[in-house]
Amino acid sequence: MGSSKVKTMLGFVLFLLWLTFMMLLVSISKKRQTVTGVHQDLHQIELPTVPKEFSSITQHSPRPSSEPSVSSSIKTTPVTSNPTSKATIATTVYHNALPDVSWVPLWSENTSQLWGERAYIDDRAAVHKNPVVVLIGFKESRAERVRNGYRWFCHITYSKNVTPICTGLVNIDQLEYQFANNHGWSLPSFFICPLTASIDDHPLKVALTANSCKSRLHSHLIPITGTSKSKPLKTVGICLHKALFGLTDPQLIIQFIETHKLFGVSLFTIYIQEVSNGVRDILYRYSQEGIVDVVEWRINITMDVRDYGQVGVIHDCLYRNKNRVKFLGFLDIDELFVPKNQRKQLPEVLEGADKPHLGSFRFSHVFMHNGSYESSLQEPVCSKVHVPVYFQRYKRSNYDESVGVYDKLGSKTKIFVKPNAIVRMGRHSMRLRPIHKFAPGFNEFAIPGHMGLLFHYRHIIDGKYERRPLVKDLTMSQFRDDLMDTINSKLCVT
């Protein structure tokens, strides 16, 4: 009887052990099927996430310097909504809402991550010697958070070769200096990948692996956008250098775009993070007119980043507009590039100043202050319209061209650039910080104040920035009727 009880208890114990083992297997299986999280350890990214293409990884050497440029095999084609057909070339204006273009975690290093969304071909021999793929991403900058010192390797898919080819080691180029704690710890970076020694088709997507070309742990595949060798389609374009977030008033977009159109700007690139339906509707209408390239930024990085990845926006806009515009301006929605000579628009101002060695053009900054103008102003037609701030502030700071770019006032200047002349840039002068970099042989020019200024309509002016005397400036008054007509027609349609 005692022996029977022992056998029964032993059987029960064995059953519990078996049940525990099965539950452990189920738990491991679920972990492997879990989408990579931002706090997930690298080694939790297992084989279930590896696409079929990575079952066989081919390794190639980087392109030798004697090889012809990859651009010779890239045809200029309109942007297509099917990114897998061939390398898209951003020479047309469109609304970028492709389902596979979204910020994703490229990798997780315990509590530090790489994030990325899009990549571009850069075939400037003076910058990279050989053609490369440049992936724009964000990388954790705190050494104590980066527990694994990985080296990254590039894998590129082509239109005629579905098997990803390992092209070599990633070169990481940091795009921004380190801010204080309140500005975030995730720095935008270029992840630069060499292209293969010989290719006869188009690079389509890029992924990263850690420590080895043969590693079976890899990042998501990121779409590659090609570039065009044709002459720029437009003379002057503008990038809003910060993705729009929290914007609810569509008139702010209308008055910004329409005023710069009056100044000769023919293309705008605007990034959307989060805006009201009214703002989104206006932007889509402009995109249908072919004057605004609307980019759904939708950055969802959980690390600390500054202004929804502002420096990432700047460099994405720079690459997006290579060979699409000759001069590309960067500014905020409460600012205007204003030509001061009534007989010249911005294209004439920039063309007149241009020289082969110039890569950026700096506009002196002035704050705009309240000041009346004794003349009748066309009234808003409906309640959706209000008098633009441009016609309420007719006093400005008296600009000082002797102010250096490192002065508080000088550091608030904004610039136009030639996109192919720039490697790394910021929001203000190319001379402001050592991390900013021209392509070899280029420099910056300061536009004289009598030719053009940057008007800044900030709501609250910090006293530490504004000690200059004020002068009356009626430049904007000549555009009042045209601008009010346009705003009324776009917002008061019955």
C-alpha positions in Angstrom: 0.0 0.0 0.0 2.9 2.3 0.8 4.5 1.5 -2.5 1.3 2.4 -4.3 1.2 5.8 -2.7 4.8 6.4 -3.6 4.2 5.5 -7.2 1.1 7.8 -7.3 3.0 10.8 -5.8 6.0 10.2 -8.2 3.6 10.2 -11.1 2.0 13.4 -10.0 5.4 15.0 -9.6 6.5 13.9 -13.1 3.2 15.3 -14.5 3.9 18.7 -12.8 7.4 18.7 -14.3 6.1 17.9 -17.8 3.4 20.6 -17.5 5.9 23.2 -16.3 8.2 22.3 -19.2 5.4 22.7 -21.7 4.4 26.1 -20.3 8.0 27.2 -20.6 8.1 26.2 -24.3 4.9 28.1 -24.9 6.3 31.2 -23.2 9.5 31.1 -25.3 7.5 30.7 -28.5 5.4 33.8 -27.7 8.6 35.8 -26.9 10.0 34.9 -30.3 6.8 36.0 -32.1 6.7 39.3 -30.3 7.5 42.4 -32.4 10.7 44.0 -31.3 10.1 46.4 -28.5 12.0 49.5 -27.6 13.3 48.0 -24.4 13.8 44.5 -25.9 17.3 43.0 -25.7 19.0 42.5 -29.0 19.1 38.7 -28.6 15.3 38.5 -28.4 15.2 39.5 -32.1 15.1 35.9 -33.3 14.7 34.1 -36.6 10.9 34.5 -36.9 11.6 38.2 -37.9 14.1 37.2 -40.6 12.5 37.5 -44.1 13.1 34.7 -46.6 15.6 36.9 -48.5 18.0 36.6 -45.6 18.1 32.8 -45.8 21.1 33.3 -48.1 23.2 36.4 -47.7 25.8 37.2 -50.4 28.8 39.2 -49.4 30.4 41.7 -51.9 33.3 44.1 -51.7 32.7 47.9 -51.8 32.9 49.5 -55.2 36.5 50.1 -56.2 37.4 53.6 -57.3 37.8 52.6 -60.9 34.2 51.4 -61.2 31.7 53.7 -63.0 29.2 55.6 -60.9 26.1 53.9 -59.8 24.1 56.9 -61.0 24.7 55.8 -64.6 22.3 52.9 -64.0 19.6 54.9 -62.4 17.0 56.3 -64.7 15.0 59.5 -63.9 11.4 58.4 -63.3 8.5 60.0 -61.6 7.8 59.0 -58.0 5.7 55.9 -57.9 3.4 54.6 -55.1 4.9 51.2 -55.5 8.4 51.4 -53.9 9.4 47.9 -54.9 9.2 48.6 -58.7 12.5 50.5 -58.9 14.5 53.1 -57.0 12.2 56.1 -56.8 13.6 59.4 -57.8 12.1 62.4 -56.1 11.7 64.8 -59.0 7.9 65.3 -58.8 5.7 66.7 -56.1 3.5 64.3 -54.3 1.9 63.4 -51.0 4.2 60.8 -49.4 1.8 58.4 -47.6 3.3 55.1 -48.6 2.2 52.3 -46.1 5.7 51.0 -45.7 7.4 54.3 -45.0 7.2 54.8 -41.3 9.7 55.1 -38.4 10.7 51.7 -37.1 13.2 50.4 -34.6 16.2 49.4 -36.6 17.8 47.7 -33.6 17.6 47.4 -29.8 20.7 47.4 -27.6 19.0 46.6 -24.3 17.8 50.0 -23.4 19.3 51.9 -26.3 18.0 51.8 -29.9 18.6 52.8 -33.5 15.6 54.1 -35.4 15.2 54.8 -39.1 12.8 55.4 -41.8 14.3 56.3 -45.2 17.5 56.1 -47.2 19.0 57.9 -50.2 21.6 57.3 -52.8 24.5 59.8 -52.7 26.9 59.6 -55.6 28.9 62.8 -55.0 32.5 61.8 -55.7 33.8 64.8 -53.8 32.0 63.8 -50.7 32.1 60.0 -50.6 34.5 59.1 -53.4 32.3 56.2 -54.4 28.4 56.0 -54.4 26.8 55.1 -51.1 23.4 54.6 -49.5 22.7 57.1 -46.7 20.2 56.0 -44.2 18.8 58.8 -41.9 18.3 57.5 -38.4 18.5 58.2 -34.7 21.0 56.7 -32.3 21.2 56.8 -28.5 24.1 59.0 -27.4 24.6 58.2 -23.8 27.5 55.8 -23.3 26.0 54.3 -20.2 22.9 53.3 -22.1 24.8 51.6 -25.0 25.7 48.3 -23.4 26.8 46.5 -26.6 29.5 48.0 -28.8 28.1 46.7 -32.0 29.6 47.3 -35.4 27.0 47.5 -38.1 27.0 45.9 -41.6 24.9 46.9 -44.6 22.6 44.6 -46.6 21.1 45.9 -49.8 18.4 44.4 -52.0 18.2 45.2 -55.7 15.4 45.1 -58.3 17.0 42.2 -60.1 18.4 40.4 -57.0 16.0 39.6 -54.2 18.8 38.2 -52.1 20.3 40.9 -49.9 23.9 41.6 -50.6 26.2 42.5 -47.7 28.2 45.5 -48.9 30.4 46.2 -45.9 30.7 48.1 -42.7 28.4 51.0 -41.8 30.1 54.4 -41.3 28.0 56.4 -38.7 28.2 60.2 -39.2 26.6 62.2 -36.3 24.6 65.1 -37.6 24.2 67.2 -34.4 26.1 68.4 -31.4 25.1 67.1 -28.0 22.3 69.1 -26.4 21.6 69.4 -22.7 19.2 67.0 -21.0 16.1 68.9 -21.9 16.8 68.7 -25.6 17.0 64.9 -25.8 19.7 62.2 -26.0 18.9 60.6 -29.3 21.1 62.1 -32.0 20.2 62.1 -35.7 22.9 60.3 -37.7 23.8 59.2 -41.2 24.2 55.4 -41.5 26.4 55.3 -44.6 26.5 52.1 -46.6 28.9 51.3 -49.5 27.3 50.0 -52.7 28.5 46.8 -54.4 31.4 46.5 -56.8 29.3 45.9 -59.8 25.6 46.4 -60.2 23.3 46.7 -63.2 20.1 47.3 -61.4 18.5 49.6 -58.8 19.1 49.5 -55.0 15.7 49.1 -53.4 16.1 48.6 -49.7 18.7 48.5 -47.0 18.9 46.6 -43.7 21.6 46.4 -40.9 23.1 43.4 -39.1 25.4 43.4 -36.1 29.1 42.4 -35.9 29.1 40.3 -39.0 27.8 40.0 -42.6 26.7 36.5 -41.8 24.6 37.5 -38.7 21.1 36.2 -38.8 19.8 39.0 -36.6 18.9 42.0 -38.7 17.0 45.3 -38.8 13.9 46.1 -40.8 14.3 46.8 -44.5 14.3 50.5 -45.2 13.2 51.9 -48.7 15.9 53.6 -50.8 15.2 56.7 -52.8 17.3 57.4 -55.9 18.6 60.7 -57.2 18.5 62.4 -60.5 21.3 63.8 -62.5 19.1 66.2 -64.4 19.1 70.0 -63.9 16.9 71.2 -61.0 13.3 71.6 -62.0 12.8 74.6 -59.8 14.9 77.6 -58.9 13.8 78.3 -55.3 12.3 75.9 -52.8 11.6 76.1 -49.1 11.6 73.5 -46.3 9.7 74.1 -43.1 12.6 72.8 -41.0 10.4 71.4 -38.2 7.6 68.8 -38.6 4.2 70.5 -38.0 2.7 69.5 -34.7 -0.2 70.9 -32.7 -1.2 73.2 -35.6 -4.9 73.8 -35.9 -5.2 77.1 -37.8 -5.1 76.5 -41.6 -4.6 80.2 -42.3 -1.1 80.0 -40.9 -0.2 77.6 -43.7 -2.0 79.6 -46.4 -0.4 82.9 -45.5 3.1 81.4 -45.2 2.9 79.6 -48.6 1.1 82.4 -50.5 3.5 85.1 -49.3 6.5 83.2 -50.3 4.9 82.4 -53.7 4.6 86.2 -54.1 8.3 86.3 -53.4 9.1 83.8 -56.2 9.2 80.5 -54.3 7.9 77.6 -56.5 8.2 74.5 -54.3 7.6 73.8 -50.6 8.4 70.7 -48.6 6.3 70.3 -45.5 6.5 67.5 -42.9 3.5 66.5 -40.8 3.7 65.1 -37.3 0.2 65.9 -36.0 -2.1 68.6 -37.3 -5.8 69.3 -37.4 -8.0 68.0 -40.3 -8.4 71.6 -41.5 -4.6 72.0 -41.8 -4.2 68.6 -43.4 -7.0 69.4 -46.0 -5.3 72.6 -47.0 -1.9 70.9 -47.4 -3.4 68.1 -49.6 -5.1 70.7 -51.8 -1.7 72.4 -52.3 -0.1 69.1 -53.0 -2.7 68.5 -55.8 -1.7 71.9 -57.3 1.9 70.6 -57.5 3.4 73.3 -55.3 3.7 71.4 -51.9 5.4 68.1 -51.2 3.6 66.8 -48.1 5.7 64.3 -46.1 4.0 62.2 -43.4 6.8 62.3 -40.8 4.9 60.4 -38.0 8.0 59.9 -35.9 7.2 57.6 -33.0 10.6 57.3 -31.3 10.2 56.6 -27.6 13.7 58.0 -26.7 14.2 61.7 -26.0 14.4 63.6 -29.3 14.3 67.3 -29.9 11.2 68.8 -31.6 10.1 65.5 -33.2 13.5 64.9 -34.7 14.0 68.4 -36.2 17.6 67.8 -37.5 16.4 64.6 -39.1 13.7 66.6 -40.9 16.3 69.1 -42.1 18.6 66.4 -43.6 15.8 64.4 -45.1 14.5 67.6 -46.8 18.0 68.3 -48.0 18.4 64.9 -49.7 14.8 64.9 -51.0 15.5 68.1 -52.9 18.9 67.3 -54.4 18.6 68.2 -58.1 15.0 69.2 -57.6 15.7 72.9 -56.7 18.7 75.1 -57.1 18.3 77.1 -53.9 16.7 75.5 -50.8 15.7 77.7 -47.9 15.1 76.5 -44.3 12.9 78.4 -41.8 10.0 78.2 -39.4 6.3 78.9 -40.0 6.5 82.3 -38.1 9.3 83.5 -40.4 9.6 85.0 -43.9 12.5 85.4 -46.3 11.7 88.9 -47.6 13.4 90.5 -50.7 13.9 94.2 -50.0 14.4 95.4 -53.5 10.9 95.8 -55.0 12.1 95.0 -58.4 13.6 91.7 -57.4 12.1 88.4 -56.1 14.1 85.8 -54.2 15.3 84.0 -57.3 16.8 87.2 -58.6 18.4 88.0 -55.2 20.0 84.5 -54.9 21.0 84.3 -58.6 22.6 87.7 -58.3 24.7 86.7 -55.3 25.6 83.3 -56.6 29.1 82.2 -57.4 30.5 78.7 -58.2 32.2 78.5 -54.8 29.1 79.5 -52.7 27.0 76.8 -51.0 24.9 78.8 -48.6 23.4 82.3 -48.4 22.7 83.8 -45.0 19.8 86.3 -44.4 20.1 88.7 -41.4 17.5 88.2 -38.8 15.1 90.9 -37.5 12.2 90.7 -35.1 8.9 92.3 -36.2 7.1 94.5 -33.7 3.6 96.0 -33.4 3.3 99.1 -35.4 0.4 100.7 -37.2 0.1 101.6 -40.9 -2.3 104.4 -41.8 -4.2 102.8 -44.7 -7.4 100.8 -45.1 -7.1 97.0 -45.0 -9.4 94.6 -46.7 -11.7 93.0 -44.2 -12.0 89.2 -43.7 -14.9 87.8 -45.6 -15.8 85.1 -43.1 -15.1 84.1 -39.5 -12.4 81.6 -40.5 -10.2 84.5 -41.6 -8.2 86.9 -39.4 -5.9 89.7 -40.3 -2.4 88.2 -40.8 0.3 89.2 -38.3 2.3 90.4 -41.3 -0.1 93.4 -41.5 -0.1 94.2 -37.8 3.7 94.6 -37.3 5.3 97.3 -39.4 8.3 98.0 -37.1 11.4 95.8 -37.1 14.7 95.6 -35.5 17.4 97.6 -37.2 19.6 94.9 -38.6 23.3 94.9 -37.9 25.4 93.2 -40.6 28.5 93.4 -38.3 26.9 90.9 -35.9 28.9 87.7 -36.0 27.1 84.3 -36.4 28.2 83.3 -32.9 26.3 86.3 -31.3 22.8 85.6 -29.9 21.3 87.7 -32.7 23.6 86.4 -35.4 22.9 82.8 -34.5 19.2 83.4 -35.4 19.9 83.9 -39.1 18.4 81.5 -41.6 19.9 80.3 -44.9 19.3 79.1 -48.4 21.7 76.4 -49.6 22.6 74.6 -52.7 21.6 71.0 -51.7 24.6 69.4 -53.4 27.0 71.7 -51.6 26.0 70.5 -48.1 27.1 67.5 -46.1 25.8 68.4 -42.6 23.8 71.5 -41.7 21.8 73.1 -38.9 18.9 75.6 -38.8 21.0 78.8 -39.0 24.4 79.6 -40.4 26.7 76.9 -41.8 29.4 78.7 -39.9 27.6 78.5 -36.5 29.0 75.1 -35.3 32.1 73.0 -36.3 29.8 70.0 -36.9 28.3 71.7 -39.9 30.1 70.7 -43.1 30.2 71.8 -46.7 31.2 69.6 -49.6 34.8 70.5 -50.6 35.3 73.9 -52.2 32.1 75.7 -50.9 31.6 78.5 -48.5 28.9 80.9 -47.2 27.8 84.4 -48.3 25.9 87.0 -46.2 23.0 88.6 -48.2 23.2 92.4 -47.7 20.3 93.7 -45.6 19.2 96.1 -48.3 18.7 93.1 -50.6 16.9 90.7 -48.2 16.1 90.0 -44.6 14.5 87.3 -42.5 11.4 88.7 -40.8 10.6 86.9 -37.6 7.0 87.2 -36.2 7.6 85.4 -32.8 4.7 86.0 -30.4 6.8 86.6 -27.3 10.2 88.3 -27.9 12.8 87.5 -25.3 14.4 90.7 -24.0 17.9 89.2 -24.0 17.7 88.9 -27.8 16.2 92.3 -28.6 18.2 95.4 -27.7 18.3 97.0 -31.2 16.5 100.2 -32.1 13.3 99.9 -34.1 12.6 101.3 -37.5 9.4 101.4 -39.6 9.4 98.9 -42.5 6.4 98.9 -44.9 7.7 96.2 -47.2 4.8 93.9 -46.5 2.1 96.5 -47.1 2.4 96.2 -50.9 1.2 92.6 -50.6 -1.9 93.1 -48.4 -4.7 93.1 -50.9 -3.3 90.1 -53.0 -2.8 88.0 -49.8 -6.1 88.9 -48.3 -7.9 88.0 -51.5 -6.2 84.6 -51.6 -6.9 83.8 -48.0 -10.6 84.7 -48.3 -11.0 82.7 -51.4 -9.4 79.5 -49.9 -11.1 79.7 -46.5 -14.5 81.3 -47.2 -15.7 79.0 -50.0 -19.5 78.5 -49.5 
